[in-house]
């Protein structure tokens, strides 16, 4: 029996549902609205969060039923991890897919769901609800910090 954690010994496809769900660090970045340039396919993040994302906890307020309210909500799968180019560089799914280890602040490593926020990786208190912004104004909320969140993260305490 290996003493290594499951994310070091299993592929994304081999994980149980519980293991898969625990790879989410709770940063909330995937729940930010993104805009795609139809001509180039380039995707940019906005600071406009899904109506179901709590702007402070970075948790979905109705995760089990989210697709009833937000039909376009993406159910992440191992196949989609390969297809989606906008996953943040700190995303646990992306890291495991690429054979990299999770960061010290990931709740599976730290044992604390707050460390992702303490390290400045999450969307905590940096967003506005899509219910408060007209869709035509999303362009006014384009940001690049979701792709740079790990750059200034503190080293492991």
MITORPA-252417 format. One record per residue: y, x, z of N, C-alpha, C, O in turn; residue in three letters. Coordinates in steps of 0.05 Angstrom, whole numbers, plus 5000, padded with zeros to 4 digits. Layout:
BEGIN
n_Y  n_X  n_Z  ca_Y  ca_X  ca_Z  c_Y  c_X  c_Z  o_Y  o_X  o_Z  type
Y  X  Z  Y  X  Z  Y  X  Z  Y  X  Z  Ala
...
This chain:
BEGIN
n_Y  n_X  n_Z  ca_Y  ca_X  ca_Z  c_Y  c_X  c_Z  o_Y  o_X  o_Z  type
4976  5017  5000  5000  5000  5000  5025  5018  5000  5027  5037  5015  Unk
5044  5011  4983  5068  5027  4981  5088  5019  5002  5091  4996  5010  Unk
5103  5040  5012  5124  5035  5031  5151  5030  5016  5171  5025  5029  Unk
5150  5032  4990  5175  5028  4974  5182  4998  4973  5164  4981  4973  Unk
5208  4991  4973  5215  4963  4970  5207  4952  4943  5204  4967  4923  Unk
5205  4926  4941  5195  4913  4917  5211  4920  4892  5200  4922  4870  Unk
5237  4923  4895  5254  4928  4871  5249  4956  4859  5258  4962  4837  Unk
5235  4973  4875  5229  5000  4864  5201  5001  4853  5193  5020  4839  Unk
5185  4980  4858  5157  4981  4849  5151  4959  4828  5130  4960  4815  Unk
5168  4939  4826  5162  4917  4808  5183  4915  4786  5206  4922  4790  Unk
5174  4906  4763  5194  4899  4742  5206  4872  4748  5195  4858  4765  Unk
5227  4865  4735  5239  4839  4739  5219  4817  4733  5218  4796  4748  Unk
5202  4820  4713  5182  4800  4706  5160  4797  4727  5148  4775  4729  Unk
5155  4817  4743  5134  4816  4763  5143  4804  4789  5126  4799  4807  Unk
5168  4800  4793  5179  4791  4819  5172  4761  4824  5171  4745  4806  Unk
5168  4755  4850  5165  4728  4858  5193  4714  4856  5213  4728  4854  Unk
5193  4688  4858  5219  4674  4858  5237  4683  4881  5261  4687  4877  Unk
5225  4687  4904  5241  4696  4928  5252  4724  4923  5275  4729  4929  Unk
5236  4742  4913  5245  4769  4907  5268  4768  4886  5288  4782  4889  Unk
5263  4753  4865  5283  4750  4844  5310  4741  4855  5331  4753  4849  Unk
5310  4719  4870  5334  4708  4881  5348  4728  4900  5373  4729  4901  Unk
5333  4744  4914  5345  4763  4933  5358  4786  4919  5373  4801  4932  Unk
5353  4790  4893  5367  4811  4878  5396  4805  4874  5412  4823  4869  Unk
5403  4780  4876  5432  4773  4874  5446  4783  4899  5438  4776  4921  Unk
5467  4799  4895  5481  4810  4918  5502  4791  4929  5514  4797  4950  Unk
5507  4769  4916  5527  4750  4926  5555  4757  4919  5574  4748  4933  Unk
5559  4773  4898  5586  4782  4891  5603  4760  4878  5627  4760  4880  Unk
5590  4741  4865  5604  4719  4852  5615  4726  4824  5627  4708  4811  Unk
5612  4750  4815  5624  4758  4789  5613  4744  4765  5627  4738  4746  Unk
5587  4737  4766  5576  4723  4743  5586  4694  4741  5582  4681  4721  Unk
5598  4684  4763  5608  4657  4763  5637  4655  4755  5650  4634  4758  Unk
5648  4677  4746  5675  4677  4735  5674  4668  4706  5656  4676  4692  Unk
5693  4652  4698  5695  4644  4670  5701  4668  4652  5717  4686  4660  Unk
5688  4669  4630  5692  4691  4611  5701  4679  4584  5695  4656  4577  Unk
5716  4694  4569  5726  4686  4543  5713  4705  4522  5712  4729  4526  Unk
5704  4693  4500  5692  4709  4479  5709  4707  4454  5717  4685  4445  Unk
5715  4729  4442  5730  4730  4417  5710  4722  4395  5690  4736  4391  Unk
5715  4701  4381  5696  4691  4361  5693  4710  4338  5672  4710  4325  Unk
5714  4726  4332  5712  4744  4309  5696  4770  4316  5680  4779  4300  Unk
5701  4781  4340  5689  4806  4347  5665  4803  4366  5648  4821  4367  Unk
5663  4781  4380  5642  4777  4400  5648  4790  4426  5632  4789  4445  Unk
5671  4803  4429  5679  4816  4454  5683  4794  4475  5693  4773  4470  Unk
5674  4801  4500  5675  4783  4522  5694  4795  4543  5691  4819  4550  Unk
5712  4779  4554  5729  4788  4576  5726  4769  4599  5721  4745  4596  Unk
5730  4780  4623  5729  4764  4647  5756  4752  4653  5777  4762  4645  Unk
5755  4729  4666  5780  4718  4678  5776  4716  4708  5754  4719  4718  Unk
5798  4712  4721  5797  4708  4751  5793  4678  4757  5797  4670  4780  Unk
5785  4662  4737  5780  4634  4741  5751  4630  4747  5733  4636  4731  Unk
5745  4620  4771  5718  4616  4780  5707  4589  4773  5722  4570  4770  Unk
5681  4587  4771  5668  4561  4768  5676  4542  4791  5681  4551  4813  Unk
5678  4517  4785  5687  4498  4805  5668  4497  4829  5676  4488  4850  Unk
5643  4506  4826  5624  4505  4848  5624  4530  4865  5612  4531  4886  Unk
5638  4551  4856  5638  4576  4871  5659  4575  4892  5682  4570  4887  Unk
5651  4580  4917  5669  4582  4939  5684  4609  4936  5671  4630  4935  Unk
5710  4608  4935  5726  4632  4930  5725  4653  4952  5732  4676  4948  Unk
5717  4645  4976  5715  4664  4998  5686  4674  5003  5682  4698  5004  Unk
5668  4656  5005  5640  4664  5010  5626  4675  4985  5606  4690  4987  Unk
5637  4668  4962  5624  4675  4936  5597  4663  4933  5579  4675  4919  Unk
5592  4640  4945  5567  4626  4942  5572  4600  4927  5593  4588  4929  Unk
5551  4592  4913  5552  4566  4899  5550  4544  4919  5533  4544  4937  Unk
5568  4524  4917  5568  4502  4936  5546  4482  4931  5541  4465  4948  Unk
5532  4484  4908  5510  4465  4902  5489  4479  4884  5482  4469  4863  Unk
5480  4502  4893  5462  4519  4876  5438  4503  4865  5433  4505  4841  Unk
5423  4488  4882  5400  4475  4871  5406  4454  4849  5390  4450  4831  Unk
5430  4442  4850  5437  4421  4831  5460  4429  4813  5472  4412  4800  Unk
5466  4454  4811  5490  4464  4797  5491  4455  4768  5513  4450  4757  Unk
5469  4453  4755  5469  4446  4726  5476  4417  4721  5484  4410  4699  Unk
5474  4400  4742  5482  4373  4739  5512  4371  4736  5523  4354  4722  Unk
5526  4388  4751  5556  4389  4750  5566  4407  4728  5586  4401  4715  Unk
5552  4430  4725  5561  4451  4705  5537  4456  4686  5522  4475  4690  Unk
5534  4439  4666  5511  4442  4648  5509  4469  4634  5487  4478  4627  Unk
5531  4482  4630  5531  4508  4617  5525  4531  4636  5525  4555  4628  Unk
5520  4525  4661  5513  4546  4681  5487  4561  4671  5468  4548  4663  Unk
5489  4587  4671  5466  4603  4661  5446  4607  4683  5452  4616  4705  Unk
5421  4600  4677  5398  4607  4694  5388  4634  4686  5375  4637  4666  Unk
5395  4654  4702  5388  4682  4695  5358  4685  4696  5344  4677  4715  Unk
5347  4698  4675  5319  4704  4673  5317  4734  4665  5337  4745  4656  Unk
5293  4746  4667  5290  4773  4658  5298  4777  4629  5310  4797  4621  Unk
5292  4757  4612  5300  4759  4584  5330  4759  4581  5341  4774  4564  Unk
5344  4742  4596  5373  4740  4594  5387  4765  4605  5408  4773  4595  Unk
5374  4778  4625  5386  4803  4635  5387  4823  4612  5406  4839  4610  Unk
5368  4823  4594  5368  4841  4571  5389  4832  4550  5400  4849  4536  Unk
5394  4806  4548  5412  4796  4527  5441  4795  4535  5458  4798  4517  Unk
5447  4792  4560  5475  4788  4569  5488  4815  4573  5480  4831  4590  Unk
5508  4821  4557  5522  4846  4559  5544  4848  4579  5555  4869  4585  Unk
5551  4825  4591  5574  4825  4609  5566  4826  4639  5584  4824  4656  Unk
5541  4830  4645  5534  4833  4673  5549  4857  4685  5549  4878  4673  Unk
5561  4854  4708  5576  4876  4720  5558  4901  4724  5534  4898  4728  Unk
5570  4924  4724  5554  4949  4727  5540  4951  4754  5521  4966  4757  Unk
5549  4936  4774  5537  4937  4800  5516  4915  4804  5504  4914  4826  Unk
5511  4899  4784  5492  4877  4786  5464  4887  4792  5453  4904  4778  Unk
5451  4876  4813  5424  4883  4821  5404  4879  4799  5386  4896  4795  Unk
5407  4858  4783  5388  4853  4762  5390  4874  4740  5370  4884  4730  Unk
5414  4881  4734  5419  4902  4714  5409  4929  4724  5396  4944  4709  Unk
5415  4936  4749  5406  4962  4760  5376  4964  4760  5365  4985  4751  Unk
5362  4943  4769  5333  4944  4769  5321  4946  4741  5303  4961  4736  Unk
5333  4930  4723  5324  4931  4695  5326  4960  4684  5308  4969  4669  Unk
5347  4974  4691  5352  5000  4681  5338  5023  4696  5341  5046  4690  Unk
5323  5015  4717  5309  5035  4733  5326  5049  4754  5318  5070  4764  Unk
5349  5038  4759  5367  5049  4779  5363  5035  4806  5352  5013  4808  Unk
5371  5049  4828  5368  5037  4854  5392  5019  4861  5413  5021  4848  Unk
5388  5002  4880  5410  4985  4890  5429  5002  4906  5421  5022  4918  Unk
5454  4994  4907  5474  5008  4922  5471  5002  4952  5458  4983  4960  Unk
5483  5019  4969  5481  5017  4998  5491  4990  5008  5481  4980  5029  Unk
5510  4978  4994  5522  4953  5004  5507  4928  4996  5514  4906  5004  Unk
5486  4932  4979  5470  4908  4971  5456  4898  4996  5445  4913  5012  Unk
5456  4871  5000  5444  4860  5024  5415  4868  5028  5406  4870  5051  Unk
5400  4873  5007  5372  4882  5011  5370  4910  5023  5351  4917  5036  Unk
5391  4926  5018  5391  4953  5029  5405  4953  5056  5395  4966  5075  Unk
5428  4940  5058  5444  4941  5083  5433  4922  5104  5437  4926  5128  Unk
5420  4901  5096  5411  4880  5114  5433  4861  5123  5429  4845  5141  Unk
5456  4863  5109  5479  4846  5116  5492  4835  5091  5500  4851  5074  Unk
5495  4809  5089  5507  4796  5066  5537  4802  5063  5549  4798  5042  Unk
5549  4812  5084  5578  4818  5084  5585  4845  5071  5608  4849  5063  Unk
5566  4863  5069  5572  4890  5059  5582  4890  5031  5598  4907  5023  Unk
5573  4871  5014  5583  4869  4986  5613  4863  4986  5627  4872  4968  Unk
5622  4848  5005  5650  4841  5008  5666  4864  5020  5688  4871  5012  Unk
5654  4876  5041  5667  4898  5055  5672  4922  5036  5693  4935  5037  Unk
5653  4926  5018  5655  4948  4998  5674  4941  4975  5680  4959  4959  Unk
5684  4917  4974  5703  4909  4953  5690  4904  4926  5703  4905  4906  Unk
5665  4897  4926  5650  4893  4902  5653  4864  4892  5650  4858  4868  Unk
5657  4846  4910  5656  4817  4904  5683  4806  4894  5703  4819  4893  Unk
5681  4781  4886  5704  4765  4877  5719  4752  4900  5738  4737  4896  Unk
5711  4758  4925  5723  4745  4948  5753  4745  4948  5766  4766  4946  Unk
5765  4721  4949  5794  4717  4952  5810  4729  4929  5834  4735  4933  Unk
5798  4732  4905  5813  4742  4882  5813  4722  4859  5821  4729  4837  Unk
5805  4698  4864  5801  4679  4842  5816  4653  4846  5826  4647  4868  Unk
5816  4637  4825  5827  4610  4827  5805  4591  4814  5791  4599  4796  Unk
5803  4568  4825  5783  4549  4814  5790  4539  4787  5814  4535  4780  Unk
5770  4535  4770  5775  4524  4744  5787  4496  4745  5798  4486  4725  Unk
5784  4482  4767  5796  4456  4771  5827  4457  4773  5840  4437  4770  Unk
5837  4482  4779  5866  4485  4783  5880  4498  4759  5904  4503  4760  Unk
5865  4504  4738  5876  4518  4714  5868  4502  4689  5844  4497  4685  Unk
5887  4496  4673  5881  4483  4647  5866  4503  4630  5873  4527  4629  Unk
5845  4494  4617  5829  4512  4601  5845  4527  4580  5838  4550  4573  Unk
5866  4516  4570  5884  4530  4551  5899  4553  4564  5910  4570  4550  Unk
5899  4554  4590  5913  4575  4604  5894  4597  4615  5904  4615  4629  Unk
5868  4595  4609  5850  4615  4619  5858  4643  4610  5853  4663  4624  Unk
5869  4645  4586  5877  4672  4575  5897  4685  4593  5899  4710  4594  Unk
5913  4669  4608  5933  4680  4626  5920  4693  4651  5933  4706  4667  Unk
5894  4690  4654  5879  4699  4677  5859  4721  4670  5841  4726  4686  Unk
5861  4734  4647  5843  4755  4639  5846  4778  4658  5869  4787  4664  Unk
5824  4789  4668  5824  4812  4687  5802  4832  4678  5782  4824  4665  Unk
5805  4857  4687  5784  4876  4681  5770  4886  4706  5750  4901  4704  Unk
5779  4878  4730  5767  4888  4754  5737  4882  4757  5723  4897  4771  Unk
5727  4860  4746  5698  4855  4750  5680  4877  4737  5658  4882  4745  Unk
5691  4891  4717  5676  4913  4705  5681  4940  4718  5669  4960  4710  Unk
5699  4940  4737  5706  4965  4751  5701  4964  4781  5709  4983  4795  Unk
5689  4944  4791  5687  4940  4820  5673  4963  4835  5681  4969  4857  Unk
5655  4976  4822  5641  4998  4836  5656  5025  4836  5649  5043  4851  Unk
5677  5027  4820  5691  5052  4817  5704  5062  4843  5704  5086  4848  Unk
5715  5044  4859  5728  5051  4883  5714  5043  4908  5725  5043  4930  Unk
5688  5036  4905  5673  5028  4929  5669  5052  4947  5665  5075  4938  Unk
5672  5048  4973  5668  5070  4992  5640  5080  4991  5621  5066  4984  Unk
5637  5105  4998  5610  5116  5000  5596  5104  5025  5610  5093  5042  Unk
5571  5106  5025  5556  5095  5047  5566  5105  5074  5568  5129  5079  Unk
5572  5086  5092  5583  5095  5118  5562  5110  5135  5568  5118  5157  Unk
